[in-house]
């Protein structure tokens, strides 16, 4: 397991614990926490998923639309 994966797992465990602590210790209304979580869900998941992608080996989005070019003389590497 890589260090990056461990940190991501730790973050995913600490965020719900922090939300529960905010609800019970600070007596923040549950509706406020849920609305804030829903608002932040989209941008945070976008950053997490885009940050975990391997951009060096990524195939461009239009690559699958282009037909492979057959070269005369067979396959020469």
C-alpha positions in Angstrom: 0.0 0.0 0.0 1.4 3.4 -1.0 1.7 6.4 1.3 -0.7 8.3 -0.9 -3.3 5.6 -0.6 -2.8 5.5 3.2 -3.4 9.2 3.4 -6.5 9.0 1.3 -7.9 6.3 3.5 -7.1 8.3 6.6 -8.8 11.3 5.2 -11.9 9.3 4.3 -12.1 8.0 7.8 -11.4 11.3 9.6 -14.0 13.4 7.6 -17.0 11.5 8.9 -15.6 11.4 12.4 -15.1 15.2 12.2 -18.7 15.7 11.0 -20.0 13.6 13.9 -17.9 15.5 16.3 -19.3 18.8 14.9 -22.8 17.5 15.3 -22.5 16.2 18.9 -19.8 18.2 20.6 -20.5 21.6 19.0 -24.2 20.9 18.8 -24.4 22.0 15.2 -27.8 21.1 13.6 -27.7 17.9 11.5 -29.4 19.7 8.6 -26.6 22.2 8.3 -23.9 19.5 8.2 -25.8 17.4 5.6 -26.4 20.4 3.4 -22.7 21.4 3.6 -21.7 17.8 2.8 -23.9 17.7 -0.2 -22.7 21.0 -1.5 -19.0 20.0 -1.1 -19.5 16.4 -2.4 -19.3 17.3 -6.1 -16.1 19.5 -6.1 -14.3 17.4 -3.6 -15.0 14.1 -5.4 -13.9 15.8 -8.7 -10.5 16.8 -7.2 -10.0 13.4 -5.6 -10.8 11.5 -8.8 -8.9 13.8 -11.1 -5.9 13.8 -8.8 -5.8 10.0 -8.7 -5.7 9.7 -12.5 -2.5 8.8 -14.2 -2.2 11.7 -16.7 1.0 10.4 -18.3 -0.7 7.3 -19.7 -4.1 8.8 -20.3 -5.7 8.3 -23.8 -7.2 11.5 -25.2 -11.0 11.6 -25.3 -11.1 11.6 -29.1 -8.6 8.8 -29.5 -11.3 6.1 -29.7 -13.0 7.9 -32.6 -10.0 7.7 -34.9 -9.6 4.6 -37.0 -6.2 3.0 -36.9 -4.1 3.6 -40.0 -3.1 0.5 -41.9 0.4 0.8 -43.3 1.5 -1.0 -46.4 3.9 -3.8 -45.9 2.4 -5.3 -42.7 3.1 -4.5 -39.1 6.6 -3.1 -38.7 6.4 -2.1 -35.1 
